[in-house]
Amino acid sequence: MTAPVDTAARPWVPGPLETAIQERAATYRTLDANAVEAEVHRLLDDHERYMDHECLSLYAGTNVMNPRAVRLLATSVGSRPSLGYPGDKYEMGMQYAEQLEILAAEVLKDLFHARYVEYRVGSGSLANLYAYMVCARPGDLMLAFPPEAAGHVGHHEGGAAGLYGLDVRTVPFDGRRMAVDLDGLAREARALKPKIIMVAGSMCLFPYDVPAVREIADEVGAYVVYDAAHMSGLIASGAFQQPLAEGAHLLTCSTYKSFGGPPSGLVLTNDADLAQRLEYVAYPGMTANFDLSKTAALIVAALDLREHGPAYAQMCIDNAVALATALDAQGVPVYHVEGRGFTASQHVGLPAQRYGGGTPGSRLLERANILVSGIGLPGPECPNDFNAIRIGTQEVTRWGMTPDSMAEVAKLMARVLVGGDDPTAVREAVIALRRDYQTLHYIR
Ligand SMILES: *Cc1c(COP(=O)(O)O)cnc(C)c1O
């Protein structure tokens, strides 16, 4: 019998890490309750000072929340389960809290121009699992973006798709145009008869041709799922493609990346039949409790986008273009597509061969308090590592940065990446620059 999870293919904690963790754990085991609580506070204070005030967070998969939404996360509704329809809950005493669910659905449907939304979803990865359960059975085939086109682990064998038992093959990708290879996709779809074609991964420099993908899907009887984990804030703001209107059956989202809300997930659709199945997956299927305090915070975050979304999203894109242009001018290699430019989103990609990979390149910048990450993109590979660095401008945009600030950011990054400066020598300049951007923008 084969085990449901193939641990042989994945080594457990690497030796040196395990040693360091066990050393720290040994110290922690000696602490009494008050000392443990004090340590919790110390770590959180240090984290907030460092990451929210001293770092330039250009990490694509994050954001900073409206403080009024943050406060809602501490409300008592968070520990109240809420099972069933508003007006007919299994639990007693929910007559006020359950109205939040109606409110959330209305605000989110309006924002995404969607007829149905499922908000009882813990995360973007779970949103994808819900989509798999709605569209396919274990053993069915899905086509998804490959890791070398920023495909997400949750679409593949190591993530929710594999754990649910989907047989995953890759969507052919045209790395030169950073686009789906539509002829290749049509061939693969006809040959393999997938149940799902998953569009988008963890980096979207340009919109994808969703209508063409839908045409291919219709020919073979597949569902199109668009994973908007990164793009949900821009899509909700009308500044990027509109996947549902363009033909996607389902739109899955994370809510804490460009959306700027609490860490949660959403699935949206215009199809009544899919919506009904989706609801059944959510409850009674996958949701016992869900955190209504997050739903409340999500409403406030959504209102920010309703009011400021178009300006915020446009500034994210302007900042990304400005940063890419300035990095390129400073001699830092930047991904670009002939005729399309550097980017049409909040994302910028840097080929990372010269840094030994996306992770070592990111570690170098981390020592200068500049936070980015590795990502797989088309192009020459780096042995045992991501071959690119991914940048996202959504957080610095909320901190008030503009294209003028991006020129300064590019100079600091270039000093580390191509100037050969010691990153710790650049750190002070980063902290000094960051000091000028300490208030949040695009919040109501
Ligand atoms: C970040 C990401 C997810 C995961 O979202 P979580 O909310 O962190 O679970 C899913 N899909 C893609 C493409 C992502 O980049």
The ligand as an SDF file (V2000), in Angstrom:
LIG
                    3D

 15 15  0  0  0  0  0  0  0  0999 V2000
   -0.2730   32.7590   -2.2620 C   0  0  0  0  0  0  0  0  0  0  0  0
   -0.9610   31.8640   -3.2380 C   0  0  0  0  0  0  0  0  0  0  0  0
   -1.9360   30.9490   -2.8000 C   0  0  0  0  0  0  0  0  0  0  0  0
   -2.1100   30.6190   -1.3630 C   0  0  0  0  0  0  0  0  0  0  0  0
   -2.8650   31.4770   -0.6820 O   0  0  0  0  0  0  0  0  0  0  0  0
   -2.9870   31.3390    0.9120 P   0  0  0  0  0  0  0  0  0  0  0  0
   -4.0950   32.2730    1.1970 O   0  0  0  0  0  0  0  0  0  0  0  0
   -1.6760   31.7590    1.4670 O   0  0  0  0  0  0  0  0  0  0  0  0
   -3.3040   29.9270    1.2240 O   0  0  0  0  0  0  0  0  0  0  0  0
   -2.6640   30.2590   -3.7490 C   0  0  0  0  0  0  0  0  0  0  0  0
   -2.4080   30.4040   -5.0580 N   0  0  0  0  0  0  0  0  0  0  0  0
   -1.4410   31.2340   -5.5060 C   0  0  0  0  0  0  0  0  0  0  0  0
   -1.2130   31.3520   -6.9810 C   0  0  0  0  0  0  0  0  0  0  0  0
   -0.6740   31.9640   -4.6100 C   0  0  0  0  0  0  0  0  0  0  0  0
    0.3230   32.7460   -5.0510 O   0  0  0  0  0  0  0  0  0  0  0  0
  1  2  1  0
  2  3  1  0
  2 14  2  0
  3  4  1  0
  3 10  2  0
  4  5  1  0
  5  6  1  0
  6  7  2  0
  6  8  1  0
  6  9  1  0
 10 11  1  0
 11 12  2  0
 12 13  1  0
 12 14  1  0
 14 15  1  0
M  END
$$$$
